[in-house]
Amino acid sequence: MNEWRGWRDAAEDALYGPDGFYTRPGGPGPAGHFRTSVHVSAHYATAVATLLRRVDTALGHPAELALVDVGAGRGELLTGVLGALPAAVRARLRPYAVERAARPPGLDPLIAWRAELPAPGSLTGLLFANEWLDNVPVEVVEADPDGVPRRVLVRADGTERLGGPVDGADAAWLARWWPALAPGAGPSPSPGLRAEVGRPRDAAWARAVRTLRAGLAVTADYAHDRADRPPFGTLTGFRDGREVRPVPDGGCDLTAHVALDACAGPAAERLTQRQALHALGVDGRRPPLALATTDPIGYVRALGAAGAAAELTDPAGLGGFGWLLEPVGEACTGLLTA
């Protein structure tokens, strides 16, 4: 199939079709191609476990506590969180992995594996989505030589051309959230400027939040704000640990940074990952040098742990990710910011 299509349809098939990058049977999963925070260090799962326990306390220790991992990969985060929880919390926990790939072998049978989100308003607890929204496909637009924003069409081999002008709901979204590419809003954009229309992500996140009847929904991702949108967009590909040209043929990941400010609901709180992890006890400070004399092996272990924590919180790297926190009900407001 090599017809011209918008990037949203093309990426949907390339990532999630029968032979898609994420759904291909026997594939290595995300960890085979790139490192997320989950893969960098067990500190990340421990931090999510800490957050889950704060949610549990804020909700009054409900008889059934849900943990929903959206975009669960091969279940690595849930596995790490389960290992970091005390038995009393595990006994009440109902963990759900939401992932369109097949359930991997050997996963803890406690984890329910689902291709779709649970029903709206059906769960109480924590919903967590690490690097999920950047893989929700979106349309790409580009200003033509006359400054008219047009939808970018693409073929399976990655060849692009400009399609029709942007209008309707996509134009309205650009006017509010990416005004440099909004049709008819002020001066015409310079030819070649690009944007990604985040409407599908706004809708996907709103639906994810509605899964909870009470609790906290959190998404962590590459992000940018209305005031500093990248002038040429961020669409790119990853394969075998390297950034590559985005080609919607199923052979590489396709990702674009997220306009988290557009996704945010009225009660949302926003932090950097560095701020969030610091609030959850992840600290990249080196252990005291004196430990090297009294406990050399312990010092080496502590030094390695500090290095992993520093990578997670580096403001020029993973620490610069955006965290969007959406409390459902008042009990879970301010769990990281109070």
N, C-alpha and C positions, 0 to 999 in steps of 0.2 A: 504494500500500500504506500503510494508515494504522491498522493494528491495534495493540493494546497489546503491547509487548515490553519485555524488560529492556534496559538501556542497552548491555550487551555485544553482543547480537545487532543492535540498531538501529545502533550505531556501526560494527560490522563491515560492514554493507551500505552505510552512508552514506559510509564512507571507501574501501572496497575492492571494492564491488560493481561490476557492469558499467558503471554511470554514476556511480561513486564519486568523491569529492573528489580522491583521489590517482590513480585509475586511468582517469579520463575521457579518451578520446582527444583529443589536441590541447590539453590543459590546460597551464597555465604551470608546473606543479609547485610545490613549497613556496615557492620564491623569489618567486613571484608574489603571495604572500599574507603572508609574514612573513620576518624575517631570523633565521637561525640563526648560530651562530658561524662556520660555513663561509662564509656570505655577507658577514660583516662585514669580514673581512680575510684576505689571503693568509697572514698570520702563522699562522693556524690550521692550514692544510695543511702549512706548513713545520714546525710543531711535531709534527704527526703523522708527517711524514717523519723527523724527528729521533728520535722514539720507535721508528719502524720500524727505523731503523739500529741503535738500542740493542738491540732484540730480535734483529736479525740477528747482531750481535756476540755476544750472550749465547748464542745457539744454535750458534755456531761457523761462521757463514756457510754455511748449507745450500745444496745445489745448486739447490733450488727453494724460494723464499721466497714465502709467500702473504700478501696483504693483502686482507682481506674487509671491505667497507664495507656494513654492514647498515642498511637504510633509506637507500639511496644517492641518493634524489631524482632529479636529472638528471645525476648523476656528477660534480658539481662538486668534491667533496673528493678523489676519486681522481685527477681531472685535475690538481688542484693538487699532490698528493703526487708524481705521476709527474714533473711539471715541476721538483720540488725535489730529486729523487734524482740521484746521479751515475750515469753510464752503466754502471758495473760492477755496481751494485745493480739497476738496471732490467733488465739482461740476465738476471738470475736471478729476477725478480719475476713472480708470477702474481696479478694483481689481479682480484678478483671484486666485482661490484656486486650486492647482493641487494635487489631492489626489485620490487614487484608491478605498477608501471606499466610500459609498454612501453619498450624501449630508445630513447633519444633519438637523433636523427640527428647525424652528425658526431662521435660519441664515438670516442676512440682505440680502434682494433681490438684492441689488447692487452688491453682490459678485457673480461672475460667477464661477460655480463649474465644474471642468474638470478632467477626468481621465488621460489625457495626456497633455503634454506641448503644448502651442500654436505654430503655424507654425514658422519656423526659420525666423528671420528678420522681424517679424510682429509687434513688440511692441517697445515703447520708454518709459524708466523709470527705475524702480528698480526691480530686481529679487532677492528674499531672500529665502534661504533654511536653516532652523534651524534643526539640527540633522536629516537630510535626507540621506546623503551619507553613514552614518554608517549602514543604513538599506538597502542599495543596495547590494544584495547578491554577494559573491565572493567565489572563490575556496580557500580551505585550503590545504597547503602542509606540509609534515613532512619528516625529514630525517630518513631513515631506518637504521638498525644496521650497514650497510656498508657505511653510509653517503650519500646515493643516495636520493635526494629529490623526493618524490612520492606524488601523489594526495591522499588526505584523502577521503575515501568513508564513507557514514553514512547511517543508516537505520532510519526509523521514530521513533524508540524508543531511538535514540541517540547512539546506538552501532556503533563504528568506526572500520575500518580496512584500511590498506594501499593498494592503487591501483597502476596503472602504473606510470612510471617515468614522471616527468614534462618535457615537450619539447615545441617546437614551440614558439608561441607568449608569452605564460606564462613564459617560461624559459628566453626569452629575457627581459620581464618586471622585473623578479627577478634580472637578471644580472645588470640592470640599477638602480633599486630602492630598492631591498632587497638582496644585494650581499651575505650576510651570508648564504642564502639558494639557491644561483644560481648554477645550475648544471655545473660542470666543471670549475668553476671560483675560482682558488686558491685551498687551502686545502679543503678536503671534510668536510661538516658541521658535527658537533657532532650529534650522534643519538638522536632523540627526539625533536630537534629544529623544530619550526613551523613558518609558515608565512601565511599571507593572500594576495592573488594575486589581486591587486587593479585595474586591467585593466577595468573591467566593470564600476567602479566608475569614472575613468578618462574619459571614453566615455560618461557616463551619465552627468557629469558636463560640458563637452565640448558642448554637445547638449543643455543643459540648457542655457549656455552663448549665444549660437547662436539664442536663442529666441529673443534677443534684436537686434534692428538695431542701437540703441544708448542708452547709460545709464550705469548702474552699476549692476553687478551680484555679490552676496555675499553668501558664505556658511559658517556656523558656526558649528563646530563639535569637538568631541574627535579626537585628531590628534597625530601623531608622525612624526619624520623626519628620513631621510636616515641614519643619524649618530647615531640615538638612537632607532632603531627598537626593539620592545620587543622580546626577544629570543624565547618565546613560543607562540607568537601571542596574540591576545586579544579577540578572539571569546567567547561570553558569552550569557547568557539569563537573562531576567527580567520578573517577574510576581508578581503582587500584591505588588509592592513596594520593592521587594527583588531580589537580584541577585541569579540566579539559574543556574543549569547545562543546557547548550544549547541542547535542544531536538527539532528536526524539526517536531513536530506533530501538530503545530498550537496552542499549549497551552501556549506559552511564546514568548516574543520578542526575536529576534536573532540579535545581534549587534556586530560589530568589529570596532575598531578605524580606522581612515582614514589616508592614506598617502597623506596629502594635498599637499606636495611638488611635488608628481607625477601628481596630478590633475592640478597644476598651469600652466597657459599659460604664454607666454613671457612677457606680460605687467602686470602680477599679483602682488598684494601687499599682504603681510601677517602680521597679528597682532595677539596678544593674545586677548581674549575677554575683559580682564581687560583694555588693552590699547584702544581697540575700544570703549568700553562703557564710559571710561573716556573722550575720544575725543567727545563723544555725550552727555556729561553732566551728566552722572550717577556717583554719588559720594557717597560713603558709610560713610563719616565722620559724627560723632555724632553731633546733634544740640548743640548750646551753652547752658550751664547749667543755665544761667540766664533766659532762656526762661521758665524753669520749675517754676520760681517764678511769672513771668508776665503773662504767658499763659500755665497753667499746661496741659490742654487738647491738645493744640497745640504741646506742648513738647512731649507728649506721641505719638501723631501721627507722628511727625517728627522723633522720635526715632525708631518707627516701620518702617518707610520708609527707614531710614538709614540702619537698619538691613537687609532689603530685598536687598538694593543696595549693601551692603557689601557681601551678599551671591552671588550675580551675578558676583562680581568682585574679589572674593577670589582667589588668584593665585594657591592655593592648591585644588581648586574645579572648579566651573564653570568659574571663571576668567582665568583659564589655558587653556580653549578651544582655538582652532585655528580659526581665521577668515581669509578667503581667499577672496580677493576683485579683481574682474576682470572688469576693465573699458572697455566699448565698445565705441570706439571713444575717443578722447582726452579730451572732456569736463569734464568727471567725474574722471579724474586721480587726486589722492592725496586729495580726499575729507576728509579723516581721518588722513592723514600723513603729509599734507603740514604744 
